[in-house]
Amino acid sequence: MSELEVLETGPLSLIQDLGRPGYLSSGVGVSGAADRGSARLANRLVGNDENGACIEVLMGGLALRARAVTTVAVTGAPAAALLDGIPMGHASVIVMEPGQTLRLQYAHVGLRSYVGVRGGLAVPDVLGSRSTDTLSGIGPEALKPNDILPVGTWTRNFPNVDVAPLPAMDPGPLSVRVIGGPRDDWFTNPDALTTGAWAVSPDTDRIGARLNRHAGAPALQRTSEAELPTEGVALGSIQVPPSGQPVVFLADHPISGGYPVIGVVADEDIDRIAQARPGQLIRFTTA
């Protein structure tokens, strides 16, 4: 079994796969990669099953040293990848020789990069997943310098592509589809959600993307200050606390909540929300 040595982690680097579905009735959320499409692509490029454990890197700054020949790929936010100082292509297959170091610089667009490793990261699983849930604390701890990451054995043929052509990430306003309800009747002006733009708050994290009103657009007004009985909330739910500033729930969201959910982001657009940087604008449209 080969290994990778962690030299630097950047702001936050976590081990993630596609999560642990099936335990909601026990109070355990799914968690998993915030940008599921990018995690799947990283695994496909190195010949893994799409659910292989990879590294989710916030902004960039990760550095890894190979202890054996190791094949990796970097997807998601386009943090420049340098192999012993030599630039490597984004979303491309990278072969690390023993002793070589891969460094991710800081991405200028997007929020989360994914490092797939051929064979997957063979850390112990919890309830069938190697994902780190930052809300509950379930799963591996955040990576830190000097960690040694075991790499699993290869189980599939190598893919027939060296690079995946991807459209460039757009730092401009995002158009995000939303399905109204189930509690849009708790607002006097539910159409305000799709009026004007919202700005991603600096407080955004894996639990949720917090949004601030932008350029004087109308605030959301509740019909009542009464408490809503606690009910289940799904990935992509847009929950509105008394402040009127919505939170779009992401991978590590709570499985229940007591604030009204005015709408739910279409599943196809959740990954884009997970890559939205603080200050980036979001415009909601009716799905």
ZADO-1210 file (C-alpha; in nm, 4 decimals, padded with zeros to 6 digits):
<atoms>
<atom x="00.0000" y="00.0000" z="00.0000" code="MET" pos="1"/>
<atom x="00.1379" y="00.3413" z="-00.0992" code="SER" pos="2"/>
<atom x="00.1113" y="00.6584" z="00.1075" code="GLU" pos="3"/>
<atom x="00.0952" y="01.0347" z="00.0722" code="LEU" pos="4"/>
<atom x="00.2549" y="01.2704" z="00.3227" code="GLU" pos="5"/>
<atom x="00.0729" y="01.5944" z="00.4009" code="VAL" pos="6"/>
<atom x="00.3128" y="01.8903" z="00.4073" code="LEU" pos="7"/>
<atom x="00.0669" y="02.1824" z="00.4096" code="GLU" pos="8"/>
<atom x="-00.3136" y="02.1998" z="00.4245" code="THR" pos="9"/>
<atom x="-00.4173" y="02.5544" z="00.3299" code="GLY" pos="10"/>
<atom x="-00.7193" y="02.6981" z="00.5184" code="PRO" pos="11"/>
<atom x="-00.8986" y="02.3619" z="00.5390" code="LEU" pos="12"/>
<atom x="-00.8467" y="02.0238" z="00.3755" code="SER" pos="13"/>
<atom x="-01.0865" y="01.7364" z="00.4436" code="LEU" pos="14"/>
<atom x="-01.1295" y="01.3796" z="00.3285" code="ILE" pos="15"/>
<atom x="-01.4604" y="01.3371" z="00.1451" code="GLN" pos="16"/>
<atom x="-01.6431" y="01.0784" z="-00.0592" code="ASP" pos="17"/>
<atom x="-02.0107" y="01.0940" z="-00.1612" code="LEU" pos="18"/>
<atom x="-02.1319" y="01.0634" z="00.1969" code="GLY" pos="19"/>
<atom x="-02.3232" y="00.8209" z="00.4177" code="ARG" pos="20"/>
<atom x="-02.6858" y="00.7966" z="00.2992" code="PRO" pos="21"/>
<atom x="-02.9367" y="00.5827" z="00.4851" code="GLY" pos="22"/>
<atom x="-02.8920" y="00.7065" z="00.8423" code="TYR" pos="23"/>
<atom x="-03.1246" y="01.0070" z="00.8577" code="LEU" pos="24"/>
<atom x="-03.3664" y="00.8146" z="01.0821" code="SER" pos="25"/>
<atom x="-03.0792" y="00.7790" z="01.3315" code="SER" pos="26"/>
<atom x="-02.9980" y="01.1497" z="01.3196" code="GLY" pos="27"/>
<atom x="-02.6905" y="01.1177" z="01.0977" code="VAL" pos="28"/>
<atom x="-02.6689" y="01.3397" z="00.7918" code="GLY" pos="29"/>
<atom x="-02.5303" y="01.2369" z="00.4540" code="VAL" pos="30"/>
<atom x="-02.2395" y="01.4857" z="00.4399" code="SER" pos="31"/>
<atom x="-01.9905" y="01.4087" z="00.1582" code="GLY" pos="32"/>
<atom x="-01.8263" y="01.6330" z="-00.0997" code="ALA" pos="33"/>
<atom x="-01.9823" y="01.9787" z="-00.1222" code="ALA" pos="34"/>
<atom x="-01.9323" y="01.9792" z="-00.5014" code="ASP" pos="35"/>
<atom x="-02.0320" y="01.6246" z="-00.5869" code="ARG" pos="36"/>
<atom x="-01.9699" y="01.6569" z="-00.9606" code="GLY" pos="37"/>
<atom x="-01.6089" y="01.7666" z="-00.9118" code="SER" pos="38"/>
<atom x="-01.5413" y="01.4840" z="-00.6655" code="ALA" pos="39"/>
<atom x="-01.6872" y="01.2299" z="-00.9093" code="ARG" pos="40"/>
<atom x="-01.4734" y="01.3657" z="-01.1935" code="LEU" pos="41"/>
<atom x="-01.1547" y="01.3534" z="-00.9850" code="ALA" pos="42"/>
<atom x="-01.2203" y="00.9864" z="-00.9150" code="ASN" pos="43"/>
<atom x="-01.3071" y="00.9021" z="-01.2756" code="ARG" pos="44"/>
<atom x="-00.9858" y="01.0620" z="-01.4016" code="LEU" pos="45"/>
<atom x="-00.7708" y="00.8359" z="-01.1823" code="VAL" pos="46"/>
<atom x="-00.9736" y="00.5214" z="-01.2519" code="GLY" pos="47"/>
<atom x="-01.1594" y="00.4977" z="-00.9195" code="ASN" pos="48"/>
<atom x="-01.5195" y="00.4286" z="-00.8448" code="ASP" pos="49"/>
<atom x="-01.6984" y="00.7657" z="-00.8249" code="GLU" pos="50"/>
<atom x="-01.7415" y="00.7209" z="-00.4476" code="ASN" pos="51"/>
<atom x="-01.3688" y="00.6977" z="-00.3776" code="GLY" pos="52"/>
<atom x="-01.2352" y="00.9043" z="-00.0884" code="ALA" pos="53"/>
<atom x="-01.0535" y="01.2150" z="-00.2103" code="CYS" pos="54"/>
<atom x="-00.9355" y="01.5437" z="-00.0583" code="ILE" pos="55"/>
<atom x="-01.1582" y="01.8523" z="-00.0566" code="GLU" pos="56"/>
<atom x="-00.9388" y="02.1635" z="-00.0399" code="VAL" pos="57"/>
<atom x="-01.0787" y="02.5022" z="00.0592" code="LEU" pos="58"/>
<atom x="-00.9283" y="02.7744" z="-00.1652" code="MET" pos="59"/>
<atom x="-00.5960" y="02.5920" z="-00.2165" code="GLY" pos="60"/>
<atom x="-00.2659" y="02.5716" z="-00.0282" code="GLY" pos="61"/>
<atom x="-00.2445" y="02.1913" z="-00.0022" code="LEU" pos="62"/>
<atom x="00.0960" y="02.0244" z="-00.0444" code="ALA" pos="63"/>
<atom x="00.1467" y="01.6462" z="-00.0693" code="LEU" pos="64"/>
<atom x="00.4618" y="01.4332" z="-00.1043" code="ARG" pos="65"/>
<atom x="00.4439" y="01.0899" z="-00.2671" code="ALA" pos="66"/>
<atom x="00.6127" y="00.7951" z="-00.0962" code="ARG" pos="67"/>
<atom x="00.5546" y="00.5711" z="-00.3991" code="ALA" pos="68"/>
<atom x="00.4377" y="00.6180" z="-00.7579" code="VAL" pos="69"/>
<atom x="00.0954" y="00.7816" z="-00.7164" code="THR" pos="70"/>
<atom x="-00.1556" y="00.8994" z="-00.9748" code="THR" pos="71"/>
<atom x="-00.3717" y="01.2007" z="-00.8879" code="VAL" pos="72"/>
<atom x="-00.6048" y="01.4526" z="-01.0513" code="ALA" pos="73"/>
<atom x="-00.7197" y="01.7989" z="-00.9369" code="VAL" pos="74"/>
<atom x="-01.0731" y="01.9191" z="-01.0193" code="THR" pos="75"/>
<atom x="-01.3215" y="02.1775" z="-00.8903" code="GLY" pos="76"/>
<atom x="-01.1923" y="02.5277" z="-00.8237" code="ALA" pos="77"/>
<atom x="-00.8926" y="02.5720" z="-01.0581" code="PRO" pos="78"/>
<atom x="-00.6114" y="02.6013" z="-00.8052" code="ALA" pos="79"/>
<atom x="-00.2875" y="02.5842" z="-01.0073" code="ALA" pos="80"/>
<atom x="-00.1143" y="02.2494" z="-00.9438" code="ALA" pos="81"/>
<atom x="00.2661" y="02.2402" z="-00.9384" code="LEU" pos="82"/>
<atom x="00.4578" y="01.9113" z="-00.9427" code="LEU" pos="83"/>
<atom x="00.8049" y="01.9920" z="-00.8072" code="ASP" pos="84"/>
<atom x="00.7421" y="02.3450" z="-00.9321" code="GLY" pos="85"/>
<atom x="00.6265" y="02.2427" z="-01.2820" code="ILE" pos="86"/>
<atom x="00.2695" y="02.3513" z="-01.3723" code="PRO" pos="87"/>
<atom x="00.0262" y="02.0663" z="-01.4334" code="MET" pos="88"/>
<atom x="-00.3042" y="02.0868" z="-01.6207" code="GLY" pos="89"/>
<atom x="-00.6307" y="02.1272" z="-01.4345" code="HIS" pos="90"/>
<atom x="-00.8572" y="01.8210" z="-01.4436" code="ALA" pos="91"/>
<atom x="-00.5716" y="01.6171" z="-01.5887" code="SER" pos="92"/>
<atom x="-00.3975" y="01.2948" z="-01.4899" code="VAL" pos="93"/>
<atom x="-00.0777" y="01.3616" z="-01.2888" code="ILE" pos="94"/>
<atom x="00.1753" y="01.0885" z="-01.2063" code="VAL" pos="95"/>
<atom x="00.3858" y="01.1568" z="-00.8957" code="MET" pos="96"/>
<atom x="00.7152" y="00.9727" z="-00.8621" code="GLU" pos="97"/>
<atom x="00.8444" y="00.8814" z="-00.5143" code="PRO" pos="98"/>
<atom x="00.9629" y="01.1951" z="-00.3340" code="GLY" pos="99"/>
<atom x="00.7861" y="01.4380" z="-00.5663" code="GLN" pos="100"/>
<atom x="00.5679" y="01.7118" z="-00.4181" code="THR" pos="101"/>
<atom x="00.2351" y="01.8373" z="-00.5501" code="LEU" pos="102"/>
<atom x="00.1392" y="02.1890" z="-00.4392" code="ARG" pos="103"/>
<atom x="-00.1900" y="02.3648" z="-00.4998" code="LEU" pos="104"/>
<atom x="-00.1733" y="02.7404" z="-00.5238" code="GLN" pos="105"/>
<atom x="-00.4726" y="02.9514" z="-00.4240" code="TYR" pos="106"/>
<atom x="-00.7652" y="02.9501" z="-00.6652" code="ALA" pos="107"/>
<atom x="-00.8816" y="03.2858" z="-00.8059" code="HIS" pos="108"/>
<atom x="-01.2327" y="03.1598" z="-00.8816" code="VAL" pos="109"/>
<atom x="-01.4431" y="02.8925" z="-00.7135" code="GLY" pos="110"/>
<atom x="-01.4100" y="02.7774" z="-00.3548" code="LEU" pos="111"/>
<atom x="-01.3281" y="02.4065" z="-00.3339" code="ARG" pos="112"/>
<atom x="-01.0783" y="02.1898" z="-00.5225" code="SER" pos="113"/>
<atom x="-01.0728" y="01.8095" z="-00.5186" code="TYR" pos="114"/>
<atom x="-00.7668" y="01.5849" z="-00.5304" code="VAL" pos="115"/>
<atom x="-00.8493" y="01.2339" z="-00.6470" code="GLY" pos="116"/>
<atom x="-00.5913" y="00.9615" z="-00.5806" code="VAL" pos="117"/>
<atom x="-00.5818" y="00.6381" z="-00.7768" code="ARG" pos="118"/>
<atom x="-00.6900" y="00.3663" z="-00.5321" code="GLY" pos="119"/>
<atom x="-00.8678" y="00.6172" z="-00.3081" code="GLY" pos="120"/>
<atom x="-00.7647" y="00.7235" z="00.0400" code="LEU" pos="121"/>
<atom x="-00.7857" y="00.4153" z="00.2610" code="ALA" pos="122"/>
<atom x="-00.8575" y="00.5826" z="00.5952" code="VAL" pos="123"/>
<atom x="-01.1046" y="00.4041" z="00.8280" code="PRO" pos="124"/>
<atom x="-01.4699" y="00.4513" z="00.7357" code="ASP" pos="125"/>
<atom x="-01.7503" y="00.5491" z="00.9725" code="VAL" pos="126"/>
<atom x="-02.0956" y="00.4097" z="00.8883" code="LEU" pos="127"/>
<atom x="-01.9731" y="00.3126" z="00.5439" code="GLY" pos="128"/>
<atom x="-01.8216" y="00.6500" z="00.4503" code="SER" pos="129"/>
<atom x="-01.4870" y="00.8239" z="00.4853" code="ARG" pos="130"/>
<atom x="-01.6425" y="01.1712" z="00.4721" code="SER" pos="131"/>
<atom x="-01.5799" y="01.4354" z="00.7355" code="THR" pos="132"/>
<atom x="-01.9032" y="01.5897" z="00.8648" code="ASP" pos="133"/>
<atom x="-01.8056" y="01.9269" z="01.0125" code="THR" pos="134"/>
<atom x="-02.1421" y="01.9701" z="01.1882" code="LEU" pos="135"/>
<atom x="-02.1529" y="01.6402" z="01.3773" code="SER" pos="136"/>
<atom x="-01.7785" y="01.5684" z="01.3963" code="GLY" pos="137"/>
<atom x="-01.8277" y="01.2238" z="01.2403" code="ILE" pos="138"/>
<atom x="-01.5479" y="01.0997" z="01.0145" code="GLY" pos="139"/>
<atom x="-01.1768" y="01.1732" z="00.9812" code="PRO" pos="140"/>
<atom x="-01.0297" y="01.4860" z="01.1376" code="GLU" pos="141"/>
<atom x="-00.9250" y="01.7751" z="00.9157" code="ALA" pos="142"/>
<atom x="-00.5851" y="01.7132" z="00.7609" code="LEU" pos="143"/>
<atom x="-00.2791" y="01.8623" z="00.9278" code="LYS" pos="144"/>
<atom x="00.0908" y="01.8761" z="00.8372" code="PRO" pos="145"/>
<atom x="00.2810" y="01.5483" z="00.8841" code="ASN" pos="146"/>
<atom x="-00.0310" y="01.3339" z="00.8410" code="ASP" pos="147"/>
<atom x="00.0326" y="01.0143" z="00.6448" code="ILE" pos="148"/>
<atom x="-00.2528" y="00.9148" z="00.4149" code="LEU" pos="149"/>
<atom x="-00.2752" y="00.5475" z="00.3122" code="PRO" pos="150"/>
<atom x="-00.3714" y="00.4894" z="-00.0508" code="VAL" pos="151"/>
<atom x="-00.5866" y="00.1906" z="-00.1437" code="GLY" pos="152"/>
<atom x="-00.5163" y="-00.0678" z="-00.4119" code="THR" pos="153"/>
<atom x="-00.6182" y="-00.0131" z="-00.7740" code="TRP" pos="154"/>
<atom x="-00.9435" y="-00.1827" z="-00.8626" code="THR" pos="155"/>
<atom x="-01.0227" y="-00.0665" z="-01.2173" code="ARG" pos="156"/>
<atom x="-00.8599" y="-00.0123" z="-01.5517" code="ASN" pos="157"/>
<atom x="-00.7033" y="00.3243" z="-01.6118" code="PHE" pos="158"/>
<atom x="-00.9301" y="00.5700" z="-01.8006" code="PRO" pos="159"/>
<atom x="-00.8661" y="00.6532" z="-02.1650" code="ASN" pos="160"/>
<atom x="-00.8385" y="01.0303" z="-02.1147" code="VAL" pos="161"/>
<atom x="-00.5520" y="01.2455" z="-01.9909" code="ASP" pos="162"/>
<atom x="-00.7549" y="01.5607" z="-01.9332" code="VAL" pos="163"/>
<atom x="-01.1237" y="01.6474" z="-01.8967" code="ALA" pos="164"/>
<atom x="-01.2216" y="01.9599" z="-02.0945" code="PRO" pos="165"/>
<atom x="-01.4276" y="02.1782" z="-01.8620" code="LEU" pos="166"/>
<atom x="-01.5827" y="02.5223" z="-01.9038" code="PRO" pos="167"/>
<atom x="-01.4105" y="02.7911" z="-01.7014" code="ALA" pos="168"/>
<atom x="-01.5715" y="02.8775" z="-01.3687" code="MET" pos="169"/>
<atom x="-01.7528" y="03.2113" z="-01.3867" code="ASP" pos="170"/>
<atom x="-01.6834" y="03.4569" z="-01.1024" code="PRO" pos="171"/>
<atom x="-01.9857" y="03.6617" z="-01.2091" code="GLY" pos="172"/>
<atom x="-02.3445" y="03.6347" z="-01.0866" code="PRO" pos="173"/>
<atom x="-02.4845" y="03.2817" z="-01.0740" code="LEU" pos="174"/>
<atom x="-02.8354" y="03.2031" z="-01.1979" code="SER" pos="175"/>
<atom x="-02.9714" y="02.9322" z="-00.9671" code="VAL" pos="176"/>
<atom x="-03.3022" y="02.7503" z="-01.0092" code="ARG" pos="177"/>
<atom x="-03.5257" y="02.7168" z="-00.7049" code="VAL" pos="178"/>
<atom x="-03.8461" y="02.5247" z="-00.6329" code="ILE" pos="179"/>
<atom x="-04.0845" y="02.7178" z="-00.4075" code="GLY" pos="180"/>
<atom x="-04.1987" y="02.5863" z="-00.0686" code="GLY" pos="181"/>
<atom x="-04.2741" y="02.4038" z="00.1441" code="PRO" pos="182"/>
<atom x="-04.3112" y="02.7086" z="00.3743" code="ARG" pos="183"/>
<atom x="-04.3279" y="02.9980" z="00.1282" code="ASP" pos="184"/>
<atom x="-04.6704" y="03.0801" z="00.2750" code="ASP" pos="185"/>
<atom x="-04.4881" y="03.1987" z="00.5877" code="TRP" pos="186"/>
<atom x="-04.3777" y="03.5103" z="00.3963" code="PHE" pos="187"/>
<atom x="-04.5772" y="03.8136" z="00.2866" code="THR" pos="188"/>
<atom x="-04.3528" y="03.8522" z="-00.0182" code="ASN" pos="189"/>
<atom x="-04.2086" y="03.5134" z="-00.1210" code="PRO" pos="190"/>
<atom x="-04.1380" y="03.6576" z="-00.4677" code="ASP" pos="191"/>
<atom x="-03.8633" y="03.8680" z="-00.3076" code="ALA" pos="192"/>
<atom x="-03.6459" y="03.5555" z="-00.3155" code="LEU" pos="193"/>
<atom x="-03.6354" y="03.5750" z="-00.6964" code="THR" pos="194"/>
<atom x="-03.6193" y="03.9568" z="-00.7103" code="THR" pos="195"/>
<atom x="-03.2774" y="04.1177" z="-00.7440" code="GLY" pos="196"/>
<atom x="-02.9582" y="03.9514" z="-00.6251" code="ALA" pos="197"/>
<atom x="-02.8149" y="03.7999" z="-00.3084" code="TRP" pos="198"/>
<atom x="-02.4483" y="03.8137" z="-00.2093" code="ALA" pos="199"/>
<atom x="-02.2694" y="03.5175" z="-00.0522" code="VAL" pos="200"/>
<atom x="-02.1665" y="03.6063" z="00.3030" code="SER" pos="201"/>
<atom x="-01.8124" y="03.5582" z="00.4372" code="PRO" pos="202"/>
<atom x="-01.9746" y="03.3269" z="00.6960" code="ASP" pos="203"/>
<atom x="-02.0471" y="03.0576" z="00.4364" code="THR" pos="204"/>
<atom x="-01.9160" y="02.7075" z="00.5137" code="ASP" pos="205"/>
<atom x="-01.9947" y="02.3400" z="00.4464" code="ARG" pos="206"/>
<atom x="-02.3123" y="02.3669" z="00.6521" code="ILE" pos="207"/>
<atom x="-02.4634" y="02.6392" z="00.4399" code="GLY" pos="208"/>
<atom x="-02.4111" y="02.9353" z="00.2084" code="ALA" pos="209"/>
<atom x="-02.5363" y="03.2387" z="00.3988" code="ARG" pos="210"/>
<atom x="-02.6736" y="03.5173" z="00.1838" code="LEU" pos="211"/>
<atom x="-02.6989" y="03.8957" z="00.2247" code="ASN" pos="212"/>
<atom x="-02.9358" y="04.1237" z="00.0361" code="ARG" pos="213"/>
<atom x="-02.7636" y="04.3153" z="-00.2435" code="HIS" pos="214"/>
<atom x="-02.8171" y="04.6670" z="-00.3810" code="ALA" pos="215"/>
<atom x="-03.1337" y="04.7501" z="-00.1907" code="GLY" pos="216"/>
<atom x="-03.3454" y="04.4612" z="-00.3205" code="ALA" pos="217"/>
<atom x="-03.6499" y="04.3858" z="-00.1011" code="PRO" pos="218"/>
<atom x="-03.5979" y="04.1880" z="00.2176" code="ALA" pos="219"/>
<atom x="-03.8023" y="03.8785" z="00.2952" code="LEU" pos="220"/>
<atom x="-04.0824" y="03.9504" z="00.5416" code="GLN" pos="221"/>
<atom x="-04.2445" y="03.6781" z="00.7521" code="ARG" pos="222"/>
<atom x="-04.6179" y="03.6707" z="00.8103" code="THR" pos="223"/>
<atom x="-04.5699" y="03.5709" z="01.1734" code="SER" pos="224"/>
<atom x="-04.2992" y="03.5502" z="01.4384" code="GLU" pos="225"/>
<atom x="-04.4484" y="03.2251" z="01.5681" code="ALA" pos="226"/>
<atom x="-04.2199" y="02.9237" z="01.5976" code="GLU" pos="227"/>
<atom x="-04.2418" y="02.6532" z="01.3336" code="LEU" pos="228"/>
<atom x="-04.2431" y="02.2963" z="01.4705" code="PRO" pos="229"/>
<atom x="-03.9151" y="02.1239" z="01.3947" code="THR" pos="230"/>
<atom x="-03.9258" y="01.9409" z="01.0618" code="GLU" pos="231"/>
<atom x="-03.6840" y="01.7716" z="00.8261" code="GLY" pos="232"/>
<atom x="-03.4762" y="01.9767" z="00.5842" code="VAL" pos="233"/>
<atom x="-03.3111" y="01.8560" z="00.2635" code="ALA" pos="234"/>
<atom x="-02.9875" y="01.9383" z="00.0858" code="LEU" pos="235"/>
<atom x="-03.0396" y="02.2681" z="-00.0976" code="GLY" pos="236"/>
<atom x="-03.3162" y="02.3915" z="00.1344" code="SER" pos="237"/>
<atom x="-03.3280" y="02.7711" z="00.1690" code="ILE" pos="238"/>
<atom x="-03.4041" y="02.8337" z="00.5335" code="GLN" pos="239"/>
<atom x="-03.4862" y="03.1858" z="00.6519" code="VAL" pos="240"/>
<atom x="-03.4109" y="03.2775" z="01.0164" code="PRO" pos="241"/>
<atom x="-03.5726" y="03.5814" z="01.1856" code="PRO" pos="242"/>
<atom x="-03.3023" y="03.8100" z="01.0370" code="SER" pos="243"/>
<atom x="-03.4530" y="03.7492" z="00.6915" code="GLY" pos="244"/>
<atom x="-03.1143" y="03.6522" z="00.5491" code="GLN" pos="245"/>
<atom x="-03.1452" y="03.3052" z="00.3873" code="PRO" pos="246"/>
<atom x="-02.9125" y="03.0090" z="00.4309" code="VAL" pos="247"/>
<atom x="-02.8792" y="02.7559" z="00.1472" code="VAL" pos="248"/>
<atom x="-02.8065" y="02.4234" z="00.3162" code="PHE" pos="249"/>
<atom x="-02.5008" y="02.2389" z="00.1815" code="LEU" pos="250"/>
<atom x="-02.3361" y="01.9015" z="00.2465" code="ALA" pos="251"/>
<atom x="-02.3100" y="01.9194" z="00.6283" code="ASP" pos="252"/>
<atom x="-02.6515" y="02.0734" z="00.6908" code="HIS" pos="253"/>
<atom x="-02.8621" y="01.9734" z="00.9937" code="PRO" pos="254"/>
<atom x="-03.1279" y="01.7153" z="00.9133" code="ILE" pos="255"/>
<atom x="-03.4041" y="01.9138" z="01.0844" code="SER" pos="256"/>
<atom x="-03.4783" y="02.2765" z="01.1631" code="GLY" pos="257"/>
<atom x="-03.7347" y="02.5145" z="01.3055" code="GLY" pos="258"/>
<atom x="-03.7097" y="02.8067" z="01.0629" code="TYR" pos="259"/>
<atom x="-03.9326" y="02.8148" z="00.7526" code="PRO" pos="260"/>
<atom x="-03.7916" y="02.6861" z="00.4245" code="VAL" pos="261"/>
<atom x="-03.8997" y="02.9240" z="00.1488" code="ILE" pos="262"/>
<atom x="-03.7653" y="02.7084" z="-00.1345" code="GLY" pos="263"/>
<atom x="-03.5207" y="02.4367" z="-00.2364" code="VAL" pos="264"/>
<atom x="-03.2383" y="02.4761" z="-00.4877" code="VAL" pos="265"/>
<atom x="-03.2650" y="02.2398" z="-00.7855" code="ALA" pos="266"/>
<atom x="-03.0294" y="01.9466" z="-00.7316" code="ASP" pos="267"/>
<atom x="-02.8392" y="02.0226" z="-01.0528" code="GLU" pos="268"/>
<atom x="-02.7413" y="02.3683" z="-00.9179" code="ASP" pos="269"/>
<atom x="-02.6302" y="02.2744" z="-00.5655" code="ILE" pos="270"/>
<atom x="-02.2685" y="02.2107" z="-00.6719" code="ASP" pos="271"/>
<atom x="-02.2540" y="02.5627" z="-00.8175" code="ARG" pos="272"/>
<atom x="-02.3678" y="02.7113" z="-00.4859" code="ILE" pos="273"/>
<atom x="-02.0947" y="02.5087" z="-00.3113" code="ALA" pos="274"/>
<atom x="-01.8339" y="02.6777" z="-00.5346" code="GLN" pos="275"/>
<atom x="-01.9662" y="03.0338" z="-00.4835" code="ALA" pos="276"/>
<atom x="-01.7141" y="03.2586" z="-00.3111" code="ARG" pos="277"/>
<atom x="-01.7938" y="03.5241" z="-00.0481" code="PRO" pos="278"/>
<atom x="-01.9190" y="03.8357" z="-00.2260" code="GLY" pos="279"/>
<atom x="-02.0316" y="03.6491" z="-00.5370" code="GLN" pos="280"/>
<atom x="-02.3864" y="03.7294" z="-00.6464" code="LEU" pos="281"/>
<atom x="-02.6668" y="03.4767" z="-00.6806" code="ILE" pos="282"/>
<atom x="-02.9937" y="03.5331" z="-00.8637" code="ARG" pos="283"/>
<atom x="-03.2679" y="03.2800" z="-00.7977" code="PHE" pos="284"/>
<atom x="-03.5056" y="03.1842" z="-01.0774" code="THR" pos="285"/>
<atom x="-03.8155" y="02.9680" z="-01.0589" code="THR" pos="286"/>
<atom x="-03.7457" y="02.6121" z="-01.1675" code="ALA" pos="287"/>
</atoms>
